[in-house]
Structure formats: structure tokens, C-alpha cells
Amino acid sequence: MRTAKRIEELPPYLFVDISRKIAEKRAKGEDVISLAIGDPDIPTPPHVIGRLCQAAQDPKNHRYPESEGLPEFRRAIAQWYENRFGVALDPDREVLPLIGAKEGIGHIALCFIDPGDIALVPDPAYPVYSIGTMFAGGSSHYMPLREENDFLPDLESIPPDIAQKAKILWINYPNNPTAAVASLDFFEQVVAFAKKYDIAVCHDGPYTEVAFDGYRPVSFLEAPGAKDVGVEFHSLSKSYNMTGWRVGMVVGNAKIIDALTRVKSNLDSGIPQAIQYAAIEALTGPQDCIEEHNAIYQRRRDLLLKTLNRIGLRARPPRASLYIWAKVPEGDTSIGFATTLLEEAGIVVTPGIGYGRGGEGYIRLSLTVPDGRFEEAVARLTAWHERKIS
Ligand SMILES: Cc1ncc(COP(=O)(O)O)c(C=O)c1O
């Protein structure tokens, strides 16, 4: 049997070593707390589950869904965008439901990338942008996200010959893994750059609803002209604690939406309808759950930040997202330090290098662990540091 080159080209799974060590520790009966994954611990709101159960009882929802989603779901997405961002969308041409944002992010490369084509991809970044590009036969030109530039890419430093060849530009704010946010002014610069070089912009924005201290992240589509050049991926995963139900959307430029609809209609048969009804309920029902969840994450953020500062790990207070991006001690590597925390404190964090070379020197800590366990993790970090300095 000979597998395709793309399977061999997949980067080695960097967490294999750490996963093996976690398994060994757990086999010995040791308790390990994972701050490694951004998967909300808070359940999906009860009114959403109620609607899901009701819809699951209806035989009309037991059949194949349409790839392009229920018209009422597309309308609910358009209305939500109008209410939240003041962005007007045509539900029939500018909205496409997805089986989670990840699915669309992976597949959109098939709409733009021919073998040899280039995508502009941030570094560090959610890995699917570059993997999708590679699966389509293209290559990624990495745009470093540097702390001194507030983790925004420096578009001016992209060589013009690369920009001329590039077909897609990926951006993601609030950002995973750095937790940085972007202003409308930055998105306006992105629109101008995309127009200059005729590049499609894919903005990935699943964390716009997870924000702190009253901050309200903006949508890329709020930038004038954004719809002429790009789309925005969004998701119900983080906004409504629905990671397990797999439902998201892409909205914006009608030509891009049409291309992705054509790809998807040849690959999948849409989102189970009961889940689409649950998603409609989430988008159109009471929204208080968002503030309630954010208050929980904010308390955890403050507690962890205080502890990280006390033990000498520098981290900027995030204004949004589910993460804290902290610098590892001078002279250590991200994998080395993550391994130390696992071995000596029983805590799992994500080494920054897992998101690309630009992530070296950092670890990512997630806020999605139930309060009691989260407090235990913080106490372990403090105790570990005290042992180290004593
Ligand atoms: C930046 C980013 N984009 C997309 C996703 C995937 O979201 P979904 O659950 O909707 O597939 C994630 C999930 O962690 C993410 O961090």
C-alpha cells in the first residue's frame, strides 16, 4: 500500500511525546491537570439543548440535510451579524453554514489553491490554514506575529513578488494562540493590501464573543470594502459552548461563498438538521449566557495572570479569547518548559512551537477548566515555584 505524499508531508504530531508522558503519569495513578485545550468546560445552554431534543424527535429532521443549510438558519446567521456587528448579509448569497469552522477552513483552500500556489499564513497560527493549503498542493508563506508588533502581521514586509503570487491571506483575531486582538484600522489595511494584490482574505473569528473588561471585538466585515475581498469564518463552538455539536458558518463575499458551496456539495451533505435548529435557537434566543461565561473566564484569567506574574512568567492580559500566551523562562524552549511543568507540577500546557516556529519561546494556557480544578492548577504552579526557589 502506498499512501499519498501529502500524508507523509503532514508535520509530526508535536504533542506525541507529551501525550505519552501524560499517559505514563496517569497509569501510575498521578493526577494531571490539562490547560492545553480550548474546549469550553461549561455546558451548552439548556434552551439550546431543549430545542435540539425537540428537533431530534421530528422525522423530517432524520433525513439528509441540504449542503447549503436550512434557509432559516442562514437567515438567523445574517440577522445575528446585523445585530452584533451592524454588517448586512444576503442570507442566500453571502452566508454558508459549516460543520464547524474547521471544516470550512480546511476546504476553502480547494477553492483558491492550485498546485504551486501560495497562501499567506500567520506564524504562529491555528495549524489548519497551512495544512489545508498543503492538502490542495500549495505552500504557505509565513507572516511572523511578533510581540513588539502586538502579534499583528507586518503586511509591508511581505516581498512584493510573493504578494503578487499569493491567492489567500489568512488572519485570525481575537487570535489563537497569542490572544491578541485587532482594530478596525488593521482590518482596513488588510482590505487595501488585498485589493492591491488581488488576494482573497479569509478572516477566522471564532473568538469574537469571548472577551473581557467590557471589550467588544470587531468583525473583519465591518471594514469598508471587506466584502469585496474576503470572508469571515465564525462558529458557535466558543460563543455558545457548542464544540461537540460541530456547527459554524462562513459569511461575506458571494463569489467565495459560491465556490465553497460547490466544493462542499461534492464532499459532504450538510449539518444534521436538529443541530441547525439548536444553532438557530442559540443565535436568536437569549444572549445573557455569553456575558455569564465571559465573567467565569475573566475570573480565571485574572487568577492565572496574577500567579504567572508572581512566579516570573511574563504574559500580557488578554482582552479576548480563551487563552493566556506566556513567555517561557529565558534560555528554556517551549517544549522543554512544558515538559518541566508536566513532570514537576502535574500541569499540561501547549508548547508554542506547536503553532509554528514563531510560537517558540511561549506556552499557551487555556481557561476552559472547571473552577475547582483551575484553582488546583494555579495552586500547583505556586507550589512548584516555591519548591524551585527554596
Ligand atoms: C482559531 C480557530 N479557528 C477555528 C477553530 C475551529 O472551530 P470549530 O469548533 O468551529 O471547528 C478553532 C478551534 O479551536 C480555532 O482556535
Ligand as a Chemical Component Dictionary entry (heavy atoms), coordinates in Angstrom:
data_LIG
# 
_chem_comp.id                   LIG 
_chem_comp.type                 NON-POLYMER 
_chem_comp.pdbx_formal_charge   0 
_chem_comp.three_letter_code    LIG 
# 
loop_
_chem_comp_atom.comp_id 
_chem_comp_atom.atom_id 
_chem_comp_atom.alt_atom_id 
_chem_comp_atom.type_symbol 
_chem_comp_atom.charge 
_chem_comp_atom.model_Cartn_x 
_chem_comp_atom.model_Cartn_y 
_chem_comp_atom.model_Cartn_z 
_chem_comp_atom.pdbx_ordinal 
LIG C1 C1 C 0 -8.567  29.897 15.503 1  
LIG C2 C2 C 0 -9.534  28.779 15.419 2  
LIG N1 N1 N 0 -10.275 28.634 14.316 3  
LIG C3 C3 C 0 -11.173 27.641 14.194 4  
LIG C4 C4 C 0 -11.366 26.734 15.198 5  
LIG C5 C5 C 0 -12.351 25.616 14.989 6  
LIG O1 O1 O 0 -13.620 25.938 15.411 7  
LIG P1 P1 P 0 -14.821 24.927 15.201 8  
LIG O2 O2 O 0 -15.029 24.226 16.502 9  
LIG O3 O3 O 0 -15.963 25.782 14.801 10 
LIG O4 O4 O 0 -14.440 23.970 14.109 11 
LIG C6 C6 C 0 -10.616 26.826 16.368 12 
LIG C7 C7 C 0 -10.775 25.833 17.425 13 
LIG O5 O5 O 0 -10.074 25.744 18.393 14 
LIG C8 C8 C 0 -9.682  27.883 16.487 15 
LIG O6 O6 O 0 -8.942  28.034 17.582 16 
# 
loop_
_chem_comp_bond.comp_id 
_chem_comp_bond.atom_id_1 
_chem_comp_bond.atom_id_2 
_chem_comp_bond.value_order 
_chem_comp_bond.pdbx_ordinal 
LIG C1 C2 SING 1  
LIG C2 N1 SING 2  
LIG C2 C8 DOUB 3  
LIG N1 C3 DOUB 4  
LIG C3 C4 SING 5  
LIG C4 C5 SING 6  
LIG C4 C6 DOUB 7  
LIG C5 O1 SING 8  
LIG O1 P1 SING 9  
LIG P1 O2 DOUB 10 
LIG P1 O3 SING 11 
LIG P1 O4 SING 12 
LIG C6 C7 SING 13 
LIG C6 C8 SING 14 
LIG C7 O5 DOUB 15 
LIG C8 O6 SING 16 
# 
